[in-house]
Amino acid sequence: MRNVLLNKSNIILIGFMGVGKGTVARALVKNSTLFSIDTDDLIESIESRKIKKIFETDGEAYFRALEKRCALWLENSVNNTIISTGGGFYKQENLQKIGKVIYLKSSFEGILERIRNSENAEKKFKKRPLLKNLEEAKKLYDLRAREYEAVANVVINVENRDILDIVNEILEVI
């Protein structure tokens, strides 16, 4: 379609785990001239192991330090790219220096329903260690939802929406 990004104008997709940041990023790639990277994929590549293993072996604090390393690299090295992020990546201090922050918003129930209705639902739940305890995950969601809105430049409601409709709205705002 079109590439309207110039200079240091990345699109950073934030939102709660399972909201569809990766799915939206892949659809944006198909409908623009942009490339996409995923912060969790970058971290898994750096560590040569899955996020779940990093959490199990070294804990959340270690993982967050890896996210910080990734955020600094993105700020200094990446331009005109769609960046899908892990659920906690929005806390990076340099987020606004990396690019335009788009919050993909959905209710907690909508996110769970989205995962449950996906082809490989069991695998998707397994790869998200913070979703093991749904009561705790809901508390985390409630806390983060307000914080996502606070750091976002743009909020896109994605609940029960067609992916192409979401992509077109994002392309309009960038």
Secondary structure, DSSP 8 states (H G I E B T S, - for coil): ------SS-EEEEE-STTSSHHHHHHHHHHTSS-EEEEHHHHHHHHHTS-HHHHHHHHHHHHHHHHHHHHHHHHHHH--SEEEE--TTGGG-TTHHHHEEEEEEE--HHHHHHHHHTSTTHHHHHHT-GGGSSHHHHHHHHHHHHHHHHHH-SEEEE-TT--HHHHHHHHHHH-
